[in-house]
Structure formats: structure tokens, C-alpha cells
Amino acid sequence: MAKGKGVRIRVILECNSCVRNDIHKESPGISRYITQKNRHNTPSRLELRKFCPYCYKHTIHGEIKK
């Protein structure tokens, strides 16, 4: 039997400050992390403070669409 969609889904987190700086080409790249979230407990977009190797500091990483 086929199983339904799981409760936990994979999401991609992207650095918010690198995305803004990418317009001006100040940053050499965009920091991205892959994590999981519970679809029922967190229906809204996920935002976490993670280390960005391009900004050299901890910044807010927000969930993006796949």
C-alpha cells in the first residue's frame, strides 16, 4: 500500500542578508541549509539564526520554496 504524505518535510533555508547583497554583487555566494520541519506544528515559514560563511556572521536564514 502507498503511504500518504509524511508529517515531516524537508525545507531549504537561505540567508536573508546574502540575498539582499546579491543584487549589488558584494557577496561571492548565497548560504543555504537543508533541514526538516513538522508540517502540523509549524505551518508558517521557518526562520532560524545560522552561520553564513559568506557574511562571516550569524544571520537570519528563511525558508524558501523548492
PyMOL Python script that loads the backbone (N, CA, C, O; Angstrom):
from pymol import cmd

cmd.read_pdbstr("""\
ATOM      1  N   MET A   1       0.831  -1.188   0.000  1.00  0.00           N
ATOM      2  CA  MET A   1       0.000   0.000   0.000  1.00  0.00           C
ATOM      3  C   MET A   1       0.874   1.249   0.000  1.00  0.00           C
ATOM      4  O   MET A   1       1.957   1.280   0.584  1.00  0.00           O
ATOM      5  N   ALA A   2       0.375   2.259  -0.664  1.00  0.00           N
ATOM      6  CA  ALA A   2       1.092   3.526  -0.691  1.00  0.00           C
ATOM      7  C   ALA A   2       0.794   4.317   0.575  1.00  0.00           C
ATOM      8  O   ALA A   2      -0.337   4.341   1.060  1.00  0.00           O
ATOM      9  N   LYS A   3       1.822   4.957   1.096  1.00  0.00           N
ATOM     10  CA  LYS A   3       1.647   5.780   2.289  1.00  0.00           C
ATOM     11  C   LYS A   3       1.327   7.206   1.875  1.00  0.00           C
ATOM     12  O   LYS A   3       1.725   7.651   0.798  1.00  0.00           O
ATOM     13  N   GLY A   4       0.610   7.920   2.728  1.00  0.00           N
ATOM     14  CA  GLY A   4       0.301   9.324   2.470  1.00  0.00           C
ATOM     15  C   GLY A   4       1.506  10.196   2.718  1.00  0.00           C
ATOM     16  O   GLY A   4       2.584   9.706   3.055  1.00  0.00           O
ATOM     17  N   LYS A   5       1.320  11.481   2.553  1.00  0.00           N
ATOM     18  CA  LYS A   5       2.425  12.408   2.800  1.00  0.00           C
ATOM     19  C   LYS A   5       2.799  12.390   4.273  1.00  0.00           C
ATOM     20  O   LYS A   5       1.931  12.333   5.144  1.00  0.00           O
ATOM     21  N   GLY A   6       4.096  12.438   4.544  1.00  0.00           N
ATOM     22  CA  GLY A   6       4.576  12.428   5.918  1.00  0.00           C
ATOM     23  C   GLY A   6       4.352  13.764   6.594  1.00  0.00           C
ATOM     24  O   GLY A   6       4.094  14.776   5.942  1.00  0.00           O
ATOM     25  N   VAL A   7       4.454  13.750   7.914  1.00  0.00           N
ATOM     26  CA  VAL A   7       4.274  14.971   8.681  1.00  0.00           C
ATOM     27  C   VAL A   7       5.516  15.848   8.574  1.00  0.00           C
ATOM     28  O   VAL A   7       5.412  17.073   8.511  1.00  0.00           O
ATOM     29  N   ARG A   8       6.694  15.220   8.554  1.00  0.00           N
ATOM     30  CA  ARG A   8       7.941  15.987   8.488  1.00  0.00           C
ATOM     31  C   ARG A   8       8.336  16.165   7.023  1.00  0.00           C
ATOM     32  O   ARG A   8       8.346  15.208   6.249  1.00  0.00           O
ATOM     33  N   ILE A   9       8.660  17.399   6.659  1.00  0.00           N
ATOM     34  CA  ILE A   9       9.066  17.696   5.293  1.00  0.00           C
ATOM     35  C   ILE A   9      10.429  18.375   5.294  1.00  0.00           C
ATOM     36  O   ILE A   9      10.819  18.995   6.283  1.00  0.00           O
ATOM     37  N   ARG A  10      11.153  18.257   4.180  1.00  0.00           N
ATOM     38  CA  ARG A  10      12.456  18.911   4.020  1.00  0.00           C
ATOM     39  C   ARG A  10      12.254  20.329   3.535  1.00  0.00           C
ATOM     40  O   ARG A  10      11.458  20.576   2.629  1.00  0.00           O
ATOM     41  N   VAL A  11      12.980  21.270   4.142  1.00  0.00           N
ATOM     42  CA  VAL A  11      12.912  22.668   3.734  1.00  0.00           C
ATOM     43  C   VAL A  11      14.322  23.190   3.508  1.00  0.00           C
ATOM     44  O   VAL A  11      15.289  22.670   4.065  1.00  0.00           O
ATOM     45  N   ILE A  12      14.423  24.228   2.680  1.00  0.00           N
ATOM     46  CA  ILE A  12      15.704  24.872   2.398  1.00  0.00           C
ATOM     47  C   ILE A  12      15.688  26.246   3.038  1.00  0.00           C
ATOM     48  O   ILE A  12      14.758  27.026   2.828  1.00  0.00           O
ATOM     49  N   LEU A  13      16.729  26.546   3.826  1.00  0.00           N
ATOM     50  CA  LEU A  13      16.869  27.846   4.472  1.00  0.00           C
ATOM     51  C   LEU A  13      17.934  28.637   3.732  1.00  0.00           C
ATOM     52  O   LEU A  13      19.009  28.111   3.444  1.00  0.00           O
ATOM     53  N   GLU A  14      17.644  29.906   3.418  1.00  0.00           N
ATOM     54  CA  GLU A  14      18.556  30.747   2.667  1.00  0.00           C
ATOM     55  C   GLU A  14      18.839  32.025   3.442  1.00  0.00           C
ATOM     56  O   GLU A  14      17.938  32.594   4.058  1.00  0.00           O
ATOM     57  N   CYS A  15      20.082  32.473   3.413  1.00  0.00           N
ATOM     58  CA  CYS A  15      20.490  33.673   4.142  1.00  0.00           C
ATOM     59  C   CYS A  15      19.775  34.899   3.585  1.00  0.00           C
ATOM     60  O   CYS A  15      19.807  35.144   2.379  1.00  0.00           O
ATOM     61  N   ASN A  16      19.126  35.674   4.466  1.00  0.00           N
ATOM     62  CA  ASN A  16      18.386  36.861   4.026  1.00  0.00           C
ATOM     63  C   ASN A  16      19.310  38.001   3.644  1.00  0.00           C
ATOM     64  O   ASN A  16      18.998  38.740   2.711  1.00  0.00           O
ATOM     65  N   SER A  17      20.433  38.176   4.323  1.00  0.00           N
ATOM     66  CA  SER A  17      21.319  39.291   4.005  1.00  0.00           C
ATOM     67  C   SER A  17      22.112  39.025   2.721  1.00  0.00           C
ATOM     68  O   SER A  17      22.419  39.976   2.002  1.00  0.00           O
ATOM     69  N   CYS A  18      22.450  37.790   2.409  1.00  0.00           N
ATOM     70  CA  CYS A  18      23.144  37.482   1.152  1.00  0.00           C
ATOM     71  C   CYS A  18      22.234  37.714  -0.042  1.00  0.00           C
ATOM     72  O   CYS A  18      22.690  38.148  -1.100  1.00  0.00           O
ATOM     73  N   VAL A  19      20.954  37.428   0.123  1.00  0.00           N
ATOM     74  CA  VAL A  19      20.003  37.636  -0.967  1.00  0.00           C
ATOM     75  C   VAL A  19      19.908  39.116  -1.287  1.00  0.00           C
ATOM     76  O   VAL A  19      19.849  39.491  -2.458  1.00  0.00           O
ATOM     77  N   ARG A  20      19.891  39.959  -0.271  1.00  0.00           N
ATOM     78  CA  ARG A  20      19.829  41.406  -0.489  1.00  0.00           C
ATOM     79  C   ARG A  20      21.120  41.916  -1.121  1.00  0.00           C
ATOM     80  O   ARG A  20      21.081  42.773  -2.004  1.00  0.00           O
ATOM     81  N   ASN A  21      22.267  41.397  -0.677  1.00  0.00           N
ATOM     82  CA  ASN A  21      23.555  41.858  -1.196  1.00  0.00           C
ATOM     83  C   ASN A  21      23.856  41.293  -2.576  1.00  0.00           C
ATOM     84  O   ASN A  21      24.723  41.815  -3.278  1.00  0.00           O
ATOM     85  N   ASP A  22      23.154  40.229  -2.981  1.00  0.00           N
ATOM     86  CA  ASP A  22      23.406  39.612  -4.282  1.00  0.00           C
ATOM     87  C   ASP A  22      23.056  40.563  -5.421  1.00  0.00           C
ATOM     88  O   ASP A  22      23.604  40.448  -6.518  1.00  0.00           O
ATOM     89  N   ILE A  23      22.150  41.497  -5.168  1.00  0.00           N
ATOM     90  CA  ILE A  23      21.781  42.474  -6.187  1.00  0.00           C
ATOM     91  C   ILE A  23      22.990  43.352  -6.520  1.00  0.00           C
ATOM     92  O   ILE A  23      23.210  43.701  -7.680  1.00  0.00           O
ATOM     93  N   HIS A  24      23.772  43.707  -5.490  1.00  0.00           N
ATOM     94  CA  HIS A  24      24.937  44.572  -5.684  1.00  0.00           C
ATOM     95  C   HIS A  24      26.218  43.781  -5.939  1.00  0.00           C
ATOM     96  O   HIS A  24      27.279  44.377  -6.125  1.00  0.00           O
ATOM     97  N   LYS A  25      26.138  42.450  -5.952  1.00  0.00           N
ATOM     98  CA  LYS A  25      27.280  41.558  -6.197  1.00  0.00           C
ATOM     99  C   LYS A  25      28.394  41.738  -5.173  1.00  0.00           C
ATOM    100  O   LYS A  25      29.567  41.560  -5.499  1.00  0.00           O
ATOM    101  N   GLU A  26      28.034  42.092  -3.922  1.00  0.00           N
ATOM    102  CA  GLU A  26      29.036  42.222  -2.864  1.00  0.00           C
ATOM    103  C   GLU A  26      29.414  40.853  -2.300  1.00  0.00           C
ATOM    104  O   GLU A  26      30.531  40.669  -1.817  1.00  0.00           O
ATOM    105  N   SER A  27      28.502  39.907  -2.357  1.00  0.00           N
ATOM    106  CA  SER A  27      28.710  38.594  -1.758  1.00  0.00           C
ATOM    107  C   SER A  27      29.133  37.587  -2.834  1.00  0.00           C
ATOM    108  O   SER A  27      28.599  37.617  -3.943  1.00  0.00           O
ATOM    109  N   PRO A  28      30.091  36.689  -2.523  1.00  0.00           N
ATOM    110  CA  PRO A  28      30.510  35.703  -3.506  1.00  0.00           C
ATOM    111  C   PRO A  28      29.501  34.574  -3.707  1.00  0.00           C
ATOM    112  O   PRO A  28      29.620  33.821  -4.673  1.00  0.00           O
ATOM    113  N   GLY A  29      28.512  34.436  -2.823  1.00  0.00           N
ATOM    114  CA  GLY A  29      27.530  33.371  -2.951  1.00  0.00           C
ATOM    115  C   GLY A  29      26.382  33.559  -1.980  1.00  0.00           C
ATOM    116  O   GLY A  29      26.294  34.576  -1.292  1.00  0.00           O
ATOM    117  N   ILE A  30      25.499  32.563  -1.931  1.00  0.00           N
ATOM    118  CA  ILE A  30      24.355  32.591  -1.031  1.00  0.00           C
ATOM    119  C   ILE A  30      24.424  31.351  -0.156  1.00  0.00           C
ATOM    120  O   ILE A  30      24.555  30.234  -0.657  1.00  0.00           O
ATOM    121  N   SER A  31      24.335  31.551   1.152  1.00  0.00           N
ATOM    122  CA  SER A  31      24.394  30.454   2.103  1.00  0.00           C
ATOM    123  C   SER A  31      23.044  29.755   2.169  1.00  0.00           C
ATOM    124  O   SER A  31      22.011  30.411   2.305  1.00  0.00           O
ATOM    125  N   ARG A  32      23.046  28.420   2.074  1.00  0.00           N
ATOM    126  CA  ARG A  32      21.812  27.642   2.162  1.00  0.00           C
ATOM    127  C   ARG A  32      22.023  26.446   3.081  1.00  0.00           C
ATOM    128  O   ARG A  32      23.088  25.828   3.087  1.00  0.00           O
ATOM    129  N   TYR A  33      20.991  26.131   3.855  1.00  0.00           N
ATOM    130  CA  TYR A  33      20.975  24.969   4.732  1.00  0.00           C
ATOM    131  C   TYR A  33      19.736  24.144   4.411  1.00  0.00           C
ATOM    132  O   TYR A  33      18.714  24.691   3.995  1.00  0.00           O
ATOM    133  N   ILE A  34      19.821  22.830   4.603  1.00  0.00           N
ATOM    134  CA  ILE A  34      18.676  21.946   4.449  1.00  0.00           C
ATOM    135  C   ILE A  34      18.340  21.384   5.819  1.00  0.00           C
ATOM    136  O   ILE A  34      19.224  20.911   6.533  1.00  0.00           O
ATOM    137  N   THR A  35      17.059  21.434   6.189  1.00  0.00           N
ATOM    138  CA  THR A  35      16.609  20.926   7.478  1.00  0.00           C
ATOM    139  C   THR A  35      15.210  20.351   7.315  1.00  0.00           C
ATOM    140  O   THR A  35      14.674  20.317   6.208  1.00  0.00           O
ATOM    141  N   GLN A  36      14.626  19.905   8.405  1.00  0.00           N
ATOM    142  CA  GLN A  36      13.274  19.359   8.394  1.00  0.00           C
ATOM    143  C   GLN A  36      12.402  20.138   9.350  1.00  0.00           C
ATOM    144  O   GLN A  36      12.879  20.695  10.339  1.00  0.00           O
ATOM    145  N   LYS A  37      11.103  20.172   9.038  1.00  0.00           N
ATOM    146  CA  LYS A  37      10.160  20.788   9.964  1.00  0.00           C
ATOM    147  C   LYS A  37       8.901  19.953   9.994  1.00  0.00           C
ATOM    148  O   LYS A  37       8.610  19.211   9.055  1.00  0.00           O
ATOM    149  N   ASN A  38       8.156  20.075  11.076  1.00  0.00           N
ATOM    150  CA  ASN A  38       6.889  19.382  11.226  1.00  0.00           C
ATOM    151  C   ASN A  38       5.804  20.238  10.586  1.00  0.00           C
ATOM    152  O   ASN A  38       5.580  21.378  10.993  1.00  0.00           O
ATOM    153  N   ARG A  39       5.142  19.690   9.594  1.00  0.00           N
ATOM    154  CA  ARG A  39       4.148  20.424   8.826  1.00  0.00           C
ATOM    155  C   ARG A  39       2.960  20.863   9.682  1.00  0.00           C
ATOM    156  O   ARG A  39       2.401  21.935   9.448  1.00  0.00           O
ATOM    157  N   HIS A  40       2.563  20.053  10.672  1.00  0.00           N
ATOM    158  CA  HIS A  40       1.397  20.371  11.509  1.00  0.00           C
ATOM    159  C   HIS A  40       1.727  21.380  12.607  1.00  0.00           C
ATOM    160  O   HIS A  40       0.909  22.252  12.900  1.00  0.00           O
ATOM    161  N   ASN A  41       2.896  21.279  13.214  1.00  0.00           N
ATOM    162  CA  ASN A  41       3.268  22.198  14.295  1.00  0.00           C
ATOM    163  C   ASN A  41       3.743  23.552  13.781  1.00  0.00           C
ATOM    164  O   ASN A  41       3.576  24.560  14.467  1.00  0.00           O
ATOM    165  N   THR A  42       4.330  23.594  12.588  1.00  0.00           N
ATOM    166  CA  THR A  42       4.885  24.834  12.045  1.00  0.00           C
ATOM    167  C   THR A  42       4.360  25.043  10.622  1.00  0.00           C
ATOM    168  O   THR A  42       5.091  24.794   9.663  1.00  0.00           O
ATOM    169  N   PRO A  43       3.122  25.491  10.464  1.00  0.00           N
ATOM    170  CA  PRO A  43       2.596  25.680   9.110  1.00  0.00           C
ATOM    171  C   PRO A  43       3.174  26.916   8.410  1.00  0.00           C
ATOM    172  O   PRO A  43       3.189  26.979   7.180  1.00  0.00           O
ATOM    173  N   SER A  44       3.652  27.898   9.187  1.00  0.00           N
ATOM    174  CA  SER A  44       4.209  29.115   8.593  1.00  0.00           C
ATOM    175  C   SER A  44       5.663  28.882   8.175  1.00  0.00           C
ATOM    176  O   SER A  44       6.230  27.820   8.431  1.00  0.00           O
ATOM    177  N   ARG A  45       6.252  29.880   7.534  1.00  0.00           N
ATOM    178  CA  ARG A  45       7.637  29.780   7.077  1.00  0.00           C
ATOM    179  C   ARG A  45       8.593  29.777   8.267  1.00  0.00           C
ATOM    180  O   ARG A  45       8.389  30.498   9.243  1.00  0.00           O
ATOM    181  N   LEU A  46       9.629  28.963   8.173  1.00  0.00           N
ATOM    182  CA  LEU A  46      10.608  28.799   9.239  1.00  0.00           C
ATOM    183  C   LEU A  46      11.724  29.821   9.082  1.00  0.00           C
ATOM    184  O   LEU A  46      12.180  30.075   7.967  1.00  0.00           O
ATOM    185  N   GLU A  47      12.169  30.410  10.193  1.00  0.00           N
ATOM    186  CA  GLU A  47      13.311  31.327  10.202  1.00  0.00           C
ATOM    187  C   GLU A  47      14.212  30.959  11.375  1.00  0.00           C
ATOM    188  O   GLU A  47      13.758  30.891  12.517  1.00  0.00           O
ATOM    189  N   LEU A  48      15.489  30.722  11.091  1.00  0.00           N
ATOM    190  CA  LEU A  48      16.456  30.351  12.120  1.00  0.00           C
ATOM    191  C   LEU A  48      17.717  31.195  11.966  1.00  0.00           C
ATOM    192  O   LEU A  48      18.058  31.629  10.865  1.00  0.00           O
ATOM    193  N   ARG A  49      18.407  31.422  13.092  1.00  0.00           N
ATOM    194  CA  ARG A  49      19.714  32.091  13.049  1.00  0.00           C
ATOM    195  C   ARG A  49      20.774  31.027  12.814  1.00  0.00           C
ATOM    196  O   ARG A  49      20.959  30.129  13.635  1.00  0.00           O
ATOM    197  N   LYS A  50      21.468  31.134  11.683  1.00  0.00           N
ATOM    198  CA  LYS A  50      22.517  30.190  11.328  1.00  0.00           C
ATOM    199  C   LYS A  50      23.761  30.983  10.919  1.00  0.00           C
ATOM    200  O   LYS A  50      23.682  32.180  10.642  1.00  0.00           O
ATOM    201  N   PHE A  51      24.905  30.302  10.887  1.00  0.00           N
ATOM    202  CA  PHE A  51      26.145  30.951  10.482  1.00  0.00           C
ATOM    203  C   PHE A  51      26.222  31.004   8.960  1.00  0.00           C
ATOM    204  O   PHE A  51      26.004  29.997   8.286  1.00  0.00           O
ATOM    205  N   CYS A  52      26.531  32.176   8.428  1.00  0.00           N
ATOM    206  CA  CYS A  52      26.694  32.361   6.990  1.00  0.00           C
ATOM    207  C   CYS A  52      28.187  32.494   6.691  1.00  0.00           C
ATOM    208  O   CYS A  52      28.813  33.452   7.145  1.00  0.00           O
ATOM    209  N   PRO A  53      28.773  31.562   5.940  1.00  0.00           N
ATOM    210  CA  PRO A  53      30.204  31.645   5.650  1.00  0.00           C
ATOM    211  C   PRO A  53      30.564  32.796   4.706  1.00  0.00           C
ATOM    212  O   PRO A  53      31.733  33.174   4.628  1.00  0.00           O
ATOM    213  N   TYR A  54      29.598  33.354   3.996  1.00  0.00           N
ATOM    214  CA  TYR A  54      29.864  34.467   3.081  1.00  0.00           C
ATOM    215  C   TYR A  54      29.816  35.815   3.805  1.00  0.00           C
ATOM    216  O   TYR A  54      30.569  36.730   3.472  1.00  0.00           O
ATOM    217  N   CYS A  55      28.923  35.933   4.801  1.00  0.00           N
ATOM    218  CA  CYS A  55      28.839  37.169   5.588  1.00  0.00           C
ATOM    219  C   CYS A  55      29.792  37.131   6.783  1.00  0.00           C
ATOM    220  O   CYS A  55      30.071  38.172   7.378  1.00  0.00           O
ATOM    221  N   TYR A  56      30.290  35.957   7.140  1.00  0.00           N
ATOM    222  CA  TYR A  56      31.164  35.728   8.292  1.00  0.00           C
ATOM    223  C   TYR A  56      30.504  36.104   9.613  1.00  0.00           C
ATOM    224  O   TYR A  56      31.169  36.622  10.510  1.00  0.00           O
ATOM    225  N   LYS A  57      29.194  35.848   9.744  1.00  0.00           N
ATOM    226  CA  LYS A  57      28.486  36.105  10.997  1.00  0.00           C
ATOM    227  C   LYS A  57      27.184  35.313  11.008  1.00  0.00           C
ATOM    228  O   LYS A  57      26.774  34.762   9.986  1.00  0.00           O
ATOM    229  N   HIS A  58      26.536  35.261  12.170  1.00  0.00           N
ATOM    230  CA  HIS A  58      25.238  34.611  12.298  1.00  0.00           C
ATOM    231  C   HIS A  58      24.155  35.549  11.767  1.00  0.00           C
ATOM    232  O   HIS A  58      24.066  36.703  12.187  1.00  0.00           O
ATOM    233  N   THR A  59      23.339  35.052  10.849  1.00  0.00           N
ATOM    234  CA  THR A  59      22.269  35.849  10.257  1.00  0.00           C
ATOM    235  C   THR A  59      20.976  35.040  10.250  1.00  0.00           C
ATOM    236  O   THR A  59      20.976  33.844  10.541  1.00  0.00           O
ATOM    237  N   ILE A  60      19.888  35.704   9.918  1.00  0.00           N
ATOM    238  CA  ILE A  60      18.593  35.026   9.808  1.00  0.00           C
ATOM    239  C   ILE A  60      18.534  34.299   8.473  1.00  0.00           C
ATOM    240  O   ILE A  60      18.783  34.885   7.419  1.00  0.00           O
ATOM    241  N   HIS A  61      18.204  33.021   8.533  1.00  0.00           N
ATOM    242  CA  HIS A  61      18.013  32.214   7.338  1.00  0.00           C
ATOM    243  C   HIS A  61      16.531  31.868   7.255  1.00  0.00           C
ATOM    244  O   HIS A  61      15.979  31.274   8.181  1.00  0.00           O
ATOM    245  N   GLY A  62      15.886  32.236   6.153  1.00  0.00           N
ATOM    246  CA  GLY A  62      14.459  31.996   5.986  1.00  0.00           C
ATOM    247  C   GLY A  62      14.176  30.871   5.008  1.00  0.00           C
ATOM    248  O   GLY A  62      14.994  30.563   4.141  1.00  0.00           O
ATOM    249  N   GLU A  63      13.017  30.267   5.158  1.00  0.00           N
ATOM    250  CA  GLU A  63      12.607  29.160   4.302  1.00  0.00           C
ATOM    251  C   GLU A  63      12.240  29.693   2.919  1.00  0.00           C
ATOM    252  O   GLU A  63      11.592  30.732   2.788  1.00  0.00           O
ATOM    253  N   ILE A  64      12.673  28.949   1.876  1.00  0.00           N
ATOM    254  CA  ILE A  64      12.334  29.313   0.506  1.00  0.00           C
ATOM    255  C   ILE A  64      11.564  28.168  -0.148  1.00  0.00           C
ATOM    256  O   ILE A  64      11.562  27.046   0.359  1.00  0.00           O
ATOM    257  N   LYS A  65      10.918  28.453  -1.266  1.00  0.00           N
ATOM    258  CA  LYS A  65      10.216  27.413  -1.998  1.00  0.00           C
ATOM    259  C   LYS A  65      11.224  26.547  -2.739  1.00  0.00           C
ATOM    260  O   LYS A  65      12.306  27.010  -3.100  1.00  0.00           O
ATOM    261  N   LYS A  66      10.866  25.297  -2.962  1.00  0.00           N
ATOM    262  CA  LYS A  66      11.725  24.387  -3.714  1.00  0.00           C
ATOM    263  C   LYS A  66      11.570  24.625  -5.185  1.00  0.00           C
ATOM    264  O   LYS A  66      12.215  23.954  -5.991  1.00  0.00           O
TER     265      LYS A  66
END
""", "prot")
cmd.dss("prot")
cmd.show_as("cartoon", "prot")
cmd.util.cbc("prot")
cmd.orient("prot")
